Amino acid sequence: MQHNVLILDFGSQYTQLIARRVRELNIFCEIFPYNHFPSDLSSYKAVILGGSPFSVRGEDAPHPDLSQIRGKLPLLAVCYGAQYLSHFSGGEVAASNTREYGRANLSFIKENEVFFEGVSENSQVWMSHSDSIKALPTNGVKLASTQDVEFAAYKIEGETTYAIQYHPEVFHSTDGSKMLENFLVKIAEVPQNFTPNAFVEEMVAELKEKLQDDKVVLGLSGGVDSTVAAVLLHQAIGKNLYCIFVNNGLLRKNEFQNVLDQYKGMGLNVKGVDAGDRFLSELAGVSDPETKRKIIGRVFIEVFDDESHLIQDVKWLAQGTIYPDVIESVSVKGPSATIKSHHNVGGLPDYMKLKIVEPLRMLFKDEVRRVGASLGIDPELLGRHPFPGPGLSIRILGDITPEKVQILQDVDAVFIDGLKSWGLYDKVWQAGAILLPVNSVGVMGDERTYEKVIALRAVESTDGMTADWVHLPYDFLMKVSNDIINKVKGVNRVVYDISSKPPATIEWE
């Protein structure tokens, strides 16, 4: 894998967005905690320091070891990074009189600076800090100001070091991507060679070298990630790939058979295993969402262990893990806290003798789709909405019963089919229904009812790191609400979730 840009994470909610913007430039990058990154930086062409919820003036301020970076590699310091370089290198950082948060405009840009080539005058940037740089570090040169922030951007003479107190990665910084491109391409001269075709070529070669003639078993779900992983592996090892699709009893309506049918003709060796009763039995009486995830992860691995023993000499377990799974499942002192655990991240128990291979581990969701397109996978399959690994278990709030699963499967089918029939499915990044742990009073046929409440969720996003709720037409919401209540016994009320991520998450659990 290419190692072109290193991003150090200090806990900012925007760190993943920096990575997304860099990847959009066809430049490969990786995120590492500020206190645990590779000791060998010889393969990196540039480093970016991210923002942080911490203050550089605080006793708990993150202190990165930049001895192998400053003056040796091109460095871009964003927000906290810019303040850190100033505060600990001869400058001064002090608390602002007012929190500098939100839109601002560059009122001064130093002429003939490559970093600002193609950036328009009065360009809008996004501020998010309570401290402000009052004096530049040693050899610092002011590059840009806003009306309220004198040192919005600066560079350090004698080094290829640039620093900005705003966030170029967020949508509200209108020329942010251009500034990143100027730094990475024109200043740091990082090659723009991270393309889907290049990834496929490099990953297939890597898989061939790693796996040789070993047999690999893959958990196929019917979703985009596992499908692309399967096709990549199939190109590398052919008949030595054994795909297993497990019905955990928490799939969408008729999905088990539909998925098996979907892979006929793709040349993949797929076996269906119906383990729904086993999963539901283990989940009986469990309401805590994290416990649900762990149970499903454990049983999933147990099922795979049973099935893998039926394949002679299998050595590897392949998974469709993608980069957001990895990022959200890592928690260290300083960087972003764990939001939730993922059933396919974190390794295998000692008793299972399979090694893990994760060909998509460094890709964001939209990148997986582009790789899938380059592999010639059916666009309809690549356009499928993401579906959580734990399935409907985390969309049933509270304990899980077969009756609740049946209700939610029926509701979900009405909702998803409705989106497709109204031509809305491809305008939504992810959609689903949530069964709430409350009953509400209703009237049906002049009779009083006391039945379940359903929340519908539809969001637009690029990779799931951030998301906005979709403004579905009122006529559609009215129709789908009526259809759910009329067609699904046990539901008498439907609501629509209009929360964005952040502060909410896409799933409710």
C-alpha positions in Angstrom: 0.0 0.0 0.0 1.2 3.5 -0.8 2.1 5.7 2.2 2.1 9.2 0.9 0.5 11.4 3.6 0.5 10.9 7.4 -2.4 12.6 9.3 -1.9 12.9 13.1 -5.1 12.7 15.1 -5.5 14.9 18.2 -9.2 14.0 18.7 -10.9 16.5 16.4 -14.3 15.5 14.9 -13.0 16.8 11.6 -9.8 14.5 11.3 -11.6 12.0 9.1 -12.8 14.8 6.8 -9.2 15.8 6.3 -8.5 12.3 5.1 -11.5 12.4 2.8 -10.4 15.6 1.1 -6.9 14.3 0.6 -8.2 11.1 -0.9 -10.4 13.2 -3.3 -7.1 14.5 -4.7 -6.2 10.9 -5.6 -3.6 11.0 -2.8 -3.4 8.1 -0.4 -3.3 9.1 3.3 -3.5 7.4 6.7 -4.7 8.6 10.1 -2.6 7.7 13.2 -3.0 8.9 16.8 -0.5 11.7 17.6 1.2 9.5 20.2 1.4 6.3 18.2 2.5 6.7 14.6 5.1 4.8 12.5 8.7 5.3 13.6 9.9 4.9 9.9 8.6 7.9 7.9 10.8 7.3 4.9 7.8 6.4 2.6 5.8 9.5 3.5 5.9 12.7 1.4 4.0 15.0 3.8 2.4 15.3 7.3 -0.8 17.0 8.4 -1.5 17.9 12.1 -5.2 17.9 12.8 -7.4 19.9 15.2 -8.3 19.0 18.7 -10.8 19.7 21.5 -7.9 20.4 23.8 -6.2 23.7 24.4 -2.4 24.0 23.9 -2.3 25.9 27.2 -3.9 23.1 29.2 -2.0 20.6 31.3 -3.5 17.7 29.3 -2.6 19.2 25.9 -1.4 16.5 23.5 2.3 16.7 22.8 3.4 15.0 19.5 7.0 14.1 18.9 7.8 16.1 15.8 11.5 15.5 15.8 11.4 13.3 12.7 9.0 15.6 11.0 9.7 19.3 11.4 12.2 20.5 8.8 12.5 17.0 7.3 9.0 16.6 5.7 6.5 19.1 4.4 4.2 19.9 7.3 0.7 21.4 7.3 -0.6 22.3 10.8 -4.4 22.8 11.1 -6.1 24.6 14.0 -4.7 22.9 17.1 -1.6 22.0 15.1 -1.1 25.6 14.1 -1.5 26.8 17.7 0.8 24.0 19.0 3.6 25.0 16.6 3.3 28.6 17.8 2.9 28.0 21.5 5.9 25.7 21.8 8.2 27.3 19.2 8.6 30.9 20.4 5.2 32.3 19.7 2.2 33.0 22.0 -1.3 31.5 22.2 -3.9 33.0 24.5 -7.6 32.6 25.1 -9.8 34.6 22.8 -12.2 37.1 24.2 -15.0 35.3 22.3 -15.0 31.8 20.9 -14.1 31.9 17.2 -16.5 29.5 15.7 -18.2 29.5 12.3 -17.8 31.3 9.0 -15.1 33.9 8.5 -13.6 35.6 5.4 -9.9 36.1 4.6 -9.3 39.8 4.6 -5.6 39.7 3.8 -3.6 37.2 1.7 0.1 37.6 1.2 1.0 38.0 -2.4 2.8 35.4 -4.5 2.3 32.5 -2.0 1.9 29.1 -3.7 -0.3 28.0 -0.8 -3.0 30.5 -1.8 -2.7 30.1 -5.6 -6.2 30.1 -7.1 -7.8 31.2 -3.8 -10.2 34.1 -4.3 -10.1 37.3 -2.3 -12.4 37.3 0.7 -12.5 33.5 0.6 -14.7 32.0 3.3 -13.1 29.7 5.9 -14.4 27.8 8.9 -13.1 28.6 12.4 -13.5 26.4 15.4 -11.3 27.4 18.3 -11.4 29.2 21.7 -7.7 30.1 21.7 -6.0 32.3 19.2 -2.4 32.9 18.1 -1.2 36.3 19.5 2.4 36.0 18.3 4.0 33.9 15.6 6.7 31.2 16.3 10.3 31.9 15.6 10.8 32.5 11.9 7.1 32.7 11.4 5.7 34.7 8.5 2.1 35.8 8.3 0.3 34.6 5.2 -3.4 35.4 5.8 -5.8 37.2 8.2 -9.5 37.5 8.8 -11.2 40.5 10.4 -10.9 39.0 13.9 -7.9 36.7 13.5 -4.6 38.3 12.6 -2.6 35.1 12.1 -5.1 33.0 10.3 -2.3 31.4 8.3 1.5 31.5 8.5 4.6 29.6 7.4 8.0 29.0 9.0 11.0 30.2 7.0 13.7 27.6 6.7 11.2 24.8 6.7 8.4 23.5 4.4 6.0 24.2 7.3 2.6 25.8 6.9 0.0 26.5 9.5 -3.7 27.6 9.4 -6.1 28.4 12.3 -9.2 27.4 10.2 -10.4 24.0 8.9 -9.9 23.6 5.1 -11.5 20.2 5.1 -15.1 21.3 6.0 -17.6 22.2 3.3 -17.9 25.8 4.6 -14.2 26.6 3.7 -15.0 27.3 0.1 -11.4 27.1 -1.2 -10.3 24.6 1.4 -9.7 21.7 -1.1 -7.7 24.1 -3.3 -5.4 25.0 -0.4 -4.9 21.3 0.4 -4.1 20.7 -3.2 -1.6 23.6 -3.3 0.2 22.3 -0.2 0.2 18.6 -1.2 0.7 18.8 -4.9 2.6 22.0 -5.6 4.6 22.4 -2.4 5.1 18.9 -1.1 5.0 17.3 -4.6 3.0 14.3 -3.5 2.0 12.1 -6.5 -1.7 11.8 -7.3 -1.7 8.1 -8.1 -4.3 6.7 -5.8 -7.0 5.7 -8.3 -9.4 2.7 -8.3 -7.6 0.9 -11.0 -4.3 1.4 -9.3 -5.7 0.1 -6.0 -7.1 -3.0 -7.7 -3.8 -3.7 -9.4 -1.8 -3.2 -6.2 -4.2 -5.0 -3.9 -4.6 -8.1 -6.2 -0.8 -8.4 -6.4 -0.5 -8.0 -2.6 -3.2 -10.6 -2.0 -1.5 -13.1 -4.4 1.8 -12.6 -2.5 0.2 -12.8 0.9 -2.1 -15.8 0.4 -0.2 -17.8 -2.2 -2.1 -21.1 -2.5 -3.9 -20.9 0.9 -7.6 -21.3 1.1 -9.7 -18.3 2.3 -13.2 -18.2 3.8 -15.2 -15.0 3.4 -18.3 -13.8 5.1 -20.5 -12.6 2.3 -23.4 -10.3 3.3 -24.8 -9.2 -0.1 -23.6 -5.6 0.7 -21.2 -3.5 -1.2 -18.2 -4.1 1.1 -18.2 -7.9 1.2 -19.0 -8.1 -2.5 -16.1 -6.0 -3.6 -13.8 -7.8 -1.1 -15.0 -11.1 -2.6 -14.4 -10.1 -6.2 -10.9 -8.7 -5.4 -10.0 -12.0 -3.6 -11.5 -14.0 -6.5 -9.2 -12.2 -8.9 -6.2 -13.0 -6.7 -6.9 -16.6 -5.7 -9.8 -17.9 -7.7 -11.2 -21.3 -6.6 -9.4 -21.0 -3.2 -12.0 -18.5 -2.1 -14.9 -20.0 -0.2 -17.8 -17.5 0.4 -20.3 -18.2 3.2 -23.4 -16.1 3.7 -24.8 -16.4 7.2 -28.5 -15.7 7.9 -28.4 -14.3 11.4 -32.2 -14.0 11.5 -31.8 -10.2 11.5 -31.6 -9.6 7.7 -34.1 -7.7 5.6 -37.3 -9.4 4.4 -36.4 -12.3 2.0 -32.8 -11.2 1.9 -31.2 -14.5 2.6 -32.6 -16.2 -0.6 -32.3 -12.9 -2.6 -28.6 -12.6 -1.8 -27.9 -16.2 -2.7 -29.7 -15.7 -6.0 -27.8 -12.5 -6.6 -24.4 -14.2 -6.7 -25.4 -16.9 -9.1 -23.5 -16.2 -12.3 -20.8 -14.1 -10.6 -18.4 -17.0 -10.5 -18.2 -17.0 -6.7 -18.3 -20.1 -4.7 -21.1 -19.3 -2.2 -22.7 -21.4 0.6 -25.7 -20.2 2.5 -25.9 -21.1 6.3 -29.3 -20.5 8.0 -28.3 -19.8 11.6 -31.2 -17.4 12.5 -32.5 -19.5 15.4 -29.0 -19.7 16.9 -28.6 -15.9 16.9 -32.1 -15.1 18.2 -31.7 -17.6 21.0 -28.5 -16.0 22.1 -30.0 -12.5 21.9 -33.2 -13.4 23.9 -33.8 -10.9 26.7 -30.8 -8.7 25.8 -31.5 -5.0 25.5 -28.1 -3.3 25.8 -27.0 -2.3 22.3 -23.3 -2.9 22.9 -24.1 -6.3 24.3 -26.1 -7.1 21.3 -23.2 -6.2 19.0 -20.8 -8.4 21.0 -23.2 -11.4 21.0 -23.7 -11.1 17.3 -19.9 -10.8 16.7 -19.2 -13.8 18.9 -21.9 -16.1 17.3 -20.9 -14.9 13.9 -17.3 -16.1 14.6 -18.6 -19.3 16.1 -20.6 -20.1 13.0 -17.6 -19.3 10.8 -15.5 -21.6 13.0 -18.0 -24.4 12.5 -18.1 -23.9 8.8 -14.4 -23.4 8.3 -13.8 -26.9 9.8 -15.8 -28.3 6.9 -13.3 -26.8 4.4 -10.1 -28.8 4.4 -6.9 -26.7 5.2 -8.5 -23.3 5.2 -6.0 -20.7 6.6 -7.6 -17.3 6.3 -10.9 -15.5 7.2 -11.6 -12.5 4.9 -13.7 -9.6 6.0 -15.2 -6.5 4.3 -13.9 -4.1 7.0 -13.5 -0.6 5.7 -11.7 2.4 7.1 -14.5 4.1 9.1 -14.9 0.7 11.0 -11.3 0.9 11.9 -11.3 4.6 12.9 -14.5 4.3 15.0 -13.2 1.3 16.8 -9.9 2.8 18.0 -9.7 4.8 21.2 -6.5 6.2 22.7 -5.8 9.0 25.1 -6.5 12.1 23.2 -8.0 11.1 19.8 -11.7 10.5 19.3 -13.4 8.2 21.8 -15.0 5.0 20.6 -18.6 5.6 19.5 -19.4 1.9 19.0 -17.6 -1.3 18.5 -17.8 -3.1 15.2 -18.4 -6.9 14.9 -15.8 -7.3 12.2 -12.9 -5.3 13.9 -10.6 -6.3 16.6 -9.2 -9.8 15.7 -10.2 -13.3 16.4 -10.4 -15.4 19.6 -7.5 -17.6 20.4 -9.4 -20.8 19.7 -10.1 -19.9 16.1 -7.1 -20.8 14.0 -7.7 -18.5 11.0 -5.7 -15.5 10.1 -7.5 -12.3 9.0 -7.3 -10.7 5.6 -9.1 -7.3 5.0 -8.5 -6.0 1.5 -10.7 -2.9 1.9 -9.4 -1.9 5.4 -8.0 1.4 4.2 -10.9 2.5 2.0 -13.9 4.8 2.7 -17.3 3.6 1.5 -17.4 5.8 -1.7 -14.0 4.5 -2.6 -15.2 0.9 -2.2 -17.9 1.7 -4.7 -15.5 3.2 -7.2 -13.2 0.2 -6.9 -16.2 -2.1 -7.4 -17.1 -0.2 -10.6 -13.5 -0.7 -11.9 -14.0 -4.4 -11.2 -17.1 -4.5 -13.4 -19.6 -5.2 -10.6 -23.3 -4.6 -11.3 -24.1 -0.9 -10.7 -27.4 -1.9 -9.0 -25.5 -4.0 -6.4 -22.9 -1.2 -5.9 -25.7 1.3 -5.3 -27.2 -0.7 -2.4 -27.6 1.3 0.8 -25.2 0.3 3.7 -26.7 -2.2 6.1 -25.4 -2.6 9.6 -23.4 -5.8 10.4 -25.6 -6.6 13.4 -28.6 -6.2 11.1 -32.0 -5.3 12.5 -30.9 -6.0 16.1 -29.7 -2.4 16.5 -32.9 -1.1 14.9 -35.0 -2.9 17.4 -34.6 -0.8 20.6 -34.8 -3.0 23.6 -35.0 -6.8 23.7 -35.4 -8.8 20.5 -38.1 -11.3 19.8 -39.0 -13.1 16.5 -42.3 -11.2 16.5 -40.5 -7.8 16.6 -38.1 -8.9 13.9 -41.1 -9.9 11.7 -42.7 -6.5 12.3 -39.6 -4.6 11.4 -38.8 -6.7 8.3 -42.3 -6.0 7.0 -42.0 -2.2 7.8 -38.5 -2.0 6.2 -39.8 -3.7 3.1 -42.6 -1.2 2.7 -40.2 1.8 3.2 -37.4 0.6 0.9 -39.8 -0.6 -1.8 -41.5 2.8 -1.6 -38.2 4.7 -2.0 -37.5 2.7 -5.1 -40.9 3.1 -6.6 -40.9 6.8 -6.1 -37.4 7.1 -7.6 -35.9 8.2 -4.3 -33.7 5.3 -3.4 -30.6 6.5 -5.3 -30.9 10.0 -3.8 -30.6 8.5 -0.3 -27.3 7.2 1.1 -28.9 5.0 3.8 -32.4 4.4 4.9 -34.1 2.1 7.4 -36.8 1.8 10.0 -36.4 1.7 13.8 -38.8 -0.2 16.1 -39.2 1.9 19.2 -39.7 0.4 22.7 -42.9 2.2 23.3 -46.6 1.7 22.4 -48.9 4.5 21.5 -52.7 5.0 21.5 -54.4 4.9 18.2 -57.8 4.4 16.7 -58.4 1.9 13.9 -61.9 1.0 12.7 -63.5 2.9 15.7 -61.5 0.7 18.0 -58.8 1.9 20.4 -55.4 0.4 19.7 -52.2 0.4 21.7 -49.5 -0.6 19.3 -45.9 -0.1 18.2 -44.2 3.1 17.0 -41.9 3.2 14.0 -39.3 5.8 13.3 -38.1 6.2 9.7 -34.6 7.3 8.9 -33.1 8.5 5.6 -29.8 10.3 5.4 -27.5 11.7 2.7 -23.7 11.3 3.1 -20.5 10.4 1.4 -19.0 7.9 3.7 -21.1 7.9 6.9 -18.7 10.0 8.9 -21.1 12.9 8.7 -24.7 12.8 7.5 -27.7 15.0 7.0 -31.3 13.9 7.1 -33.0 13.8 3.7 -36.0 16.1 3.0 -38.2 13.4 1.6 -41.4 14.7 0.0 -44.4 15.1 2.3 -46.6 13.1 -0.2 -44.2 10.2 0.0 -44.0 10.3 3.8 -47.8 10.3 3.9 -48.1 7.4 1.5 -45.4 5.2 3.2 -46.9 6.0 6.6 -50.4 4.9 5.5 -49.0 1.8 3.8 -47.0 0.7 7.0 -49.9 1.2 9.3 -52.4 -0.5 7.0 -50.1 -3.4 5.9 -48.1 -4.2 9.0 -50.1 -5.6 11.9 -48.9 -4.2 15.3 -48.0 -0.7 14.2 -50.2 2.4 14.6 -47.8 5.3 14.5 -44.9 6.4 12.2 -42.5 9.3 12.8 -39.6 10.6 10.7 -36.1 11.3 12.2 -34.8 14.7 11.2 -31.5 14.5 13.2 -28.1 14.9 11.5 -24.7 13.3 12.3 -23.2 14.9 14.4 -24.7 15.3 17.0 -26.8 12.1 16.4 -25.5 8.9 14.8 -27.1 7.3 11.7 -28.3 4.3 13.6 -30.2 4.7 16.9 -28.0 2.1 18.7 
